Amino acid sequence: MSVACAVLALVLVLLLAAPVEVERVLALVGSTPVLASDAELAELAGLVPREAGEDDASYRRAVVDALVALELRWQDLASAGMTSRVQADVDGAWAAVTRRAGGEEALRERLAASGLGEADLRALVARAAVVQAYALSRFAPFTRPTADEVETLYRQEVVRSLERDGQPVPPLDEVRASLEEILRERKLDAEVRRWTGELAARTQVQRYVP
């Protein structure tokens, strides 16, 4: 064996013996992995609100669940050829992320400190914006509250809460618009959850986060 061949063989042995860092997979949605870096990006961007008093492990599970749900919805849109047809305010979504981060420069510094790329974050934000816009356009007709629903919410939540705390109760007409908005958000959330549940029922999802 020549000296060159011997050196090449030694290099190959060393390369094969060296540990290779593989990014951790937190979940599989079909054959698509949800990676640890995806979760870090979502956390860094504040895409998943953190509950008061929520510990790190619980929050990471919530982030992974949100990413799994996003992937399920995205795959549904992709299979229907909708991902490029939805009119989404991607610029507005990105602006909201930068505001939460304290500005463009602060966001870049946080990304650099985490070893994450801005392009990957922009792609994640854009995907979330597209899915959100699609869900709003698809389910908006089913989120209109009825007069009875508004009155029930007023009696059961507003009046009871304020009377319990000894606070004055405003007339229904003064808070009607706010109550209608609350009901629309709740109904939209319920429709999106139902849609996501149907997608999860026909897609193999595996989670690797305890």
C-alpha contacts under 8 A as a table, 3 or more apart, distances in Angstrom:
res1	aa1	res2	aa2	distance
1	M	5	C	6.25
1	M	6	A	6.44
2	S	5	C	5.24
2	S	6	A	6.21
3	V	6	A	5.05
3	V	7	V	6.19
4	A	7	V	5.18
4	A	8	L	6.17
5	C	8	L	5.05
5	C	9	A	6.07
6	A	9	A	5.11
6	A	10	L	6.21
7	V	10	L	5.07
7	V	11	V	6.20
8	L	11	V	5.10
8	L	12	L	6.23
9	A	12	L	5.16
9	A	13	V	6.22
10	L	13	V	5.10
10	L	14	L	6.24
11	V	14	L	5.14
11	V	15	L	6.15
12	L	15	L	5.06
12	L	16	L	6.08
13	V	16	L	5.22
13	V	17	A	6.06
14	L	17	A	5.08
14	L	18	A	6.07
15	L	18	A	5.26
16	L	19	P	7.88
23	E	35	L	6.86
23	E	36	A	6.81
23	E	37	S	7.83
24	R	35	L	5.95
24	R	36	A	5.57
25	V	28	L	7.48
25	V	33	P	6.11
25	V	34	V	5.89
25	V	35	L	4.61
25	V	36	A	6.20
25	V	208	Y	7.31
26	L	33	P	7.35
26	L	34	V	5.56
26	L	35	L	5.52
26	L	36	A	6.13
26	L	64	V	7.15
26	L	207	R	6.09
26	L	208	Y	5.01
26	L	209	V	5.86
27	A	33	P	5.79
27	A	34	V	5.02
27	A	35	L	7.21
27	A	64	V	7.44
27	A	68	V	7.34
27	A	205	V	7.21
27	A	206	Q	5.40
27	A	207	R	4.17
27	A	208	Y	5.51
27	A	209	V	7.46
28	L	31	S	6.10
28	L	32	T	5.53
28	L	33	P	4.46
28	L	34	V	5.99
28	L	68	V	7.93
28	L	204	Q	7.85
28	L	205	V	5.57
28	L	206	Q	5.06
28	L	207	R	6.46
29	V	32	T	5.13
29	V	33	P	6.27
29	V	34	V	7.47
29	V	68	V	6.57
29	V	71	E	6.94
29	V	72	L	6.94
29	V	203	T	7.05
29	V	204	Q	6.21
29	V	205	V	4.67
29	V	206	Q	6.71
30	G	203	T	5.94
30	G	204	Q	5.09
30	G	205	V	6.03
34	V	38	D	6.43
34	V	39	A	7.75
34	V	64	V	7.60
34	V	67	L	7.08
34	V	68	V	7.13
35	L	38	D	5.15
35	L	39	A	6.69
36	A	39	A	5.18
36	A	40	E	6.27
37	S	40	E	4.90
37	S	41	L	6.10
37	S	116	L	7.46
38	D	41	L	5.15
38	D	42	A	6.22
38	D	67	L	7.90
39	A	42	A	5.07
39	A	43	E	6.12
39	A	60	R	7.46
39	A	63	V	6.25
39	A	64	V	6.41
39	A	67	L	7.48
40	E	43	E	5.14
40	E	44	L	5.96
41	L	44	L	5.04
41	L	45	A	6.04
41	L	116	L	7.43
41	L	121	L	6.03
42	A	45	A	5.24
42	A	46	G	6.06
42	A	47	L	5.22
42	A	48	V	6.74
42	A	63	V	7.11
42	A	121	L	7.86
42	A	124	L	7.86
43	E	46	G	5.06
43	E	47	L	6.38
43	E	48	V	6.65
43	E	63	V	7.22
44	L	47	L	7.87
44	L	101	A	7.91
44	L	110	R	7.67
44	L	111	L	7.92
45	A	97	V	5.63
45	A	98	T	7.82
45	A	100	R	7.34
45	A	101	A	6.86
45	A	121	L	7.82
46	G	49	P	6.18
46	G	97	V	7.09
46	G	100	R	7.07
47	L	97	V	7.82
48	V	62	A	7.66
48	V	63	V	6.12
48	V	66	A	7.27
50	R	54	E	6.74
50	R	59	Y	6.54
51	E	54	E	5.32
51	E	59	Y	7.95
54	E	58	S	6.30
54	E	59	Y	6.21
55	D	58	S	5.45
55	D	59	Y	6.15
56	D	59	Y	5.09
56	D	60	R	6.08
57	A	60	R	5.17
57	A	61	R	6.35
58	S	61	R	5.16
58	S	62	A	6.29
59	Y	62	A	4.97
59	Y	63	V	6.19
60	R	63	V	5.02
60	R	64	V	6.19
61	R	64	V	5.10
61	R	65	D	6.09
61	R	209	V	6.60
61	R	210	P	7.70
62	A	65	D	5.08
62	A	66	A	6.17
63	V	66	A	5.07
63	V	67	L	6.20
64	V	67	L	5.03
64	V	68	V	6.08
64	V	209	V	7.96
65	D	68	V	5.08
65	D	69	A	6.17
66	A	69	A	5.07
66	A	70	L	6.10
67	L	70	L	4.94
67	L	71	E	6.11
68	V	71	E	5.13
68	V	72	L	6.22
69	A	72	L	5.11
69	A	73	R	6.29
69	A	196	T	6.42
70	L	73	R	5.22
70	L	74	W	6.01
70	L	128	A	6.88
70	L	131	V	7.46
71	E	74	W	4.95
71	E	75	Q	5.99
72	L	75	Q	5.28
72	L	76	D	6.34
72	L	196	T	6.87
72	L	199	L	6.30
72	L	200	A	6.93
72	L	203	T	7.93
73	R	76	D	5.07
73	R	77	L	6.34
73	R	131	V	6.75
73	R	196	T	6.63
73	R	199	L	7.43
74	W	77	L	5.10
74	W	78	A	6.05
74	W	83	T	7.50
74	W	127	R	7.40
74	W	131	V	6.48
75	Q	78	A	4.93
75	Q	79	S	6.04
76	D	79	S	5.28
76	D	80	A	6.47
76	D	199	L	7.62
77	L	80	A	5.19
77	L	81	G	6.18
77	L	82	M	4.96
77	L	83	T	5.58
77	L	131	V	7.92
78	A	81	G	4.95
78	A	82	M	5.81
78	A	83	T	5.51
79	S	82	M	7.65
81	G	84	S	7.24
81	G	85	R	7.68
82	M	85	R	5.09
82	M	86	V	6.24
83	T	86	V	6.04
83	T	130	V	7.02
86	V	130	V	6.28
86	V	133	A	7.01
86	V	134	Y	6.18
87	Q	130	V	7.22
87	Q	133	A	6.93
87	Q	134	Y	7.94
88	A	129	A	5.95
88	A	130	V	5.17
88	A	132	Q	7.99
88	A	133	A	5.45
88	A	134	Y	7.91
89	D	92	G	5.26
89	D	93	A	6.31
89	D	129	A	6.70
89	D	130	V	7.86
89	D	133	A	7.90
90	V	93	A	5.02
90	V	94	W	6.20
90	V	125	V	7.41
90	V	126	A	5.37
90	V	129	A	5.86
90	V	130	V	7.49
91	D	94	W	5.12
91	D	95	A	6.12
92	G	95	A	4.99
92	G	96	A	6.25
93	A	96	A	5.16
93	A	97	V	6.47
93	A	125	V	6.68
93	A	126	A	7.36
93	A	129	A	6.35
94	W	97	V	5.07
94	W	98	T	6.34
94	W	122	R	7.08
94	W	125	V	6.52
94	W	126	A	7.71
95	A	98	T	5.16
95	A	99	R	6.18
96	A	99	R	5.09
96	A	100	R	6.30
97	V	100	R	5.23
97	V	101	A	6.27
98	T	101	A	4.96
98	T	102	G	6.18
98	T	103	G	4.90
98	T	104	E	5.55
98	T	107	L	6.35
99	R	102	G	5.15
99	R	103	G	5.38
99	R	104	E	7.98
100	R	103	G	7.52
101	A	104	E	7.64
101	A	106	A	6.31
101	A	107	L	5.44
102	G	105	E	7.99
102	G	106	A	5.76
102	G	107	L	6.97
103	G	106	A	5.38
103	G	107	L	6.18
104	E	107	L	5.11
104	E	108	R	6.21
105	E	108	R	5.12
105	E	109	E	6.23
106	A	109	E	5.12
106	A	110	R	6.25
107	L	110	R	5.13
107	L	111	L	6.17
108	R	111	L	5.04
108	R	112	A	6.05
108	R	118	E	7.25
109	E	112	A	5.08
109	E	113	A	6.06
110	R	113	A	5.08
110	R	114	S	6.23
111	L	114	S	5.15
111	L	115	G	6.05
111	L	116	L	5.02
111	L	117	G	6.35
111	L	118	E	6.87
112	A	115	G	4.98
112	A	116	L	6.11
112	A	117	G	7.43
113	A	116	L	7.77
116	L	120	D	7.66
117	G	120	D	5.42
117	G	121	L	6.60
118	E	121	L	5.06
118	E	122	R	6.08
119	A	122	R	5.07
119	A	123	A	6.18
120	D	123	A	5.12
120	D	124	L	6.31
121	L	124	L	5.09
121	L	125	V	6.14
122	R	125	V	5.08
122	R	126	A	6.00
123	A	126	A	5.10
123	A	127	R	6.11
124	L	127	R	5.14
124	L	128	A	6.24
125	V	128	A	5.17
125	V	129	A	6.14
126	A	129	A	5.02
126	A	130	V	6.18
127	R	130	V	5.21
127	R	131	V	6.29
128	A	131	V	5.22
128	A	132	Q	6.06
129	A	132	Q	5.09
129	A	133	A	6.08
130	V	133	A	5.17
130	V	134	Y	6.13
131	V	134	Y	5.10
131	V	135	A	6.12
132	Q	135	A	5.15
132	Q	136	L	6.19
133	A	136	L	5.17
133	A	137	S	6.24
134	Y	137	S	5.24
134	Y	138	R	6.00
135	A	138	R	5.12
135	A	139	F	5.85
135	A	140	A	7.86
135	A	192	V	6.76
136	L	139	F	5.47
136	L	140	A	5.35
136	L	188	L	7.39
137	S	140	A	5.61
138	R	141	P	7.42
139	F	142	F	5.47
139	F	143	T	6.78
139	F	188	L	6.47
139	F	191	E	6.69
139	F	192	V	7.83
140	A	143	T	5.28
140	A	144	R	7.36
140	A	188	L	7.00
141	P	144	R	6.52
142	F	187	K	7.42
142	F	188	L	7.69
143	T	183	L	7.48
143	T	184	R	4.91
143	T	185	E	7.59
143	T	187	K	5.13
143	T	188	L	5.83
144	R	180	E	7.93
144	R	183	L	7.86
144	R	184	R	6.03
145	P	149	E	6.13
145	P	150	V	6.75
145	P	180	E	6.15
145	P	183	L	6.16
145	P	184	R	6.43
146	T	149	E	5.17
146	T	150	V	6.41
147	A	150	V	5.17
147	A	151	E	6.24
148	D	151	E	5.13
148	D	152	T	6.06
149	E	152	T	5.08
149	E	153	L	6.16
149	E	183	L	7.97
150	V	153	L	5.20
150	V	154	Y	6.12
150	V	176	R	7.08
150	V	179	L	6.26
150	V	180	E	6.37
150	V	183	L	7.60
151	E	154	Y	4.96
151	E	155	R	6.17
151	E	172	L	7.69
152	T	155	R	5.23
152	T	156	Q	5.88
153	L	156	Q	5.32
153	L	157	E	5.55
153	L	158	V	6.90
153	L	179	L	7.28
154	Y	157	E	5.75
154	Y	158	V	4.91
154	Y	159	V	6.11
154	Y	172	L	6.92
154	Y	179	L	7.37
155	R	158	V	6.01
155	R	159	V	5.05
155	R	160	R	6.55
156	Q	159	V	6.41
156	Q	160	R	5.79
157	E	160	R	5.48
157	E	161	S	5.79
158	V	161	S	5.37
158	V	162	L	6.12
158	V	169	V	7.74
159	V	162	L	5.35
159	V	163	E	5.94
159	V	169	V	6.12
160	R	163	E	5.28
160	R	164	R	5.97
161	S	164	R	5.19
161	S	165	D	6.35
162	L	165	D	5.13
162	L	166	G	6.04
162	L	167	Q	4.88
162	L	168	P	6.56
162	L	169	V	6.18
163	E	166	G	4.90
163	E	167	Q	5.77
163	E	168	P	7.14
163	E	169	V	7.12
164	R	167	Q	7.65
170	P	174	E	6.51
170	P	175	V	7.26
171	P	174	E	5.55
171	P	175	V	7.12
172	L	175	V	5.49
172	L	176	R	5.72
173	D	176	R	5.06
173	D	177	A	7.94
174	E	177	A	7.67
175	V	178	S	5.40
175	V	179	L	6.22
176	R	179	L	5.11
176	R	180	E	6.11
177	A	180	E	5.13
177	A	181	E	6.32
178	S	181	E	5.15
178	S	182	I	6.32
179	L	182	I	5.03
179	L	183	L	6.21
180	E	183	L	5.12
180	E	184	R	6.14
181	E	184	R	5.05
181	E	185	E	6.25
182	I	185	E	5.22
182	I	186	R	6.23
183	L	186	R	5.05
183	L	187	K	6.04
184	R	187	K	5.17
184	R	188	L	6.05
185	E	188	L	5.12
185	E	189	D	6.09
186	R	189	D	5.11
186	R	190	A	6.18
187	K	190	A	5.02
187	K	191	E	6.19
188	L	191	E	5.13
188	L	192	V	6.15
189	D	192	V	5.16
189	D	193	R	6.08
190	A	193	R	5.09
190	A	194	R	6.14
191	E	194	R	5.06
191	E	195	W	6.17
192	V	195	W	5.04
192	V	196	T	6.06
193	R	196	T	5.03
193	R	197	G	5.99
194	R	197	G	5.07
194	R	198	E	6.32
195	W	198	E	5.24
195	W	199	L	6.41
196	T	199	L	5.04
196	T	200	A	6.11
197	G	200	A	5.05
197	G	201	A	6.15
198	E	201	A	5.16
198	E	202	R	6.82
199	L	202	R	5.53
199	L	203	T	6.20
200	A	203	T	5.05
200	A	204	Q	7.10
200	A	205	V	7.02
201	A	204	Q	7.77
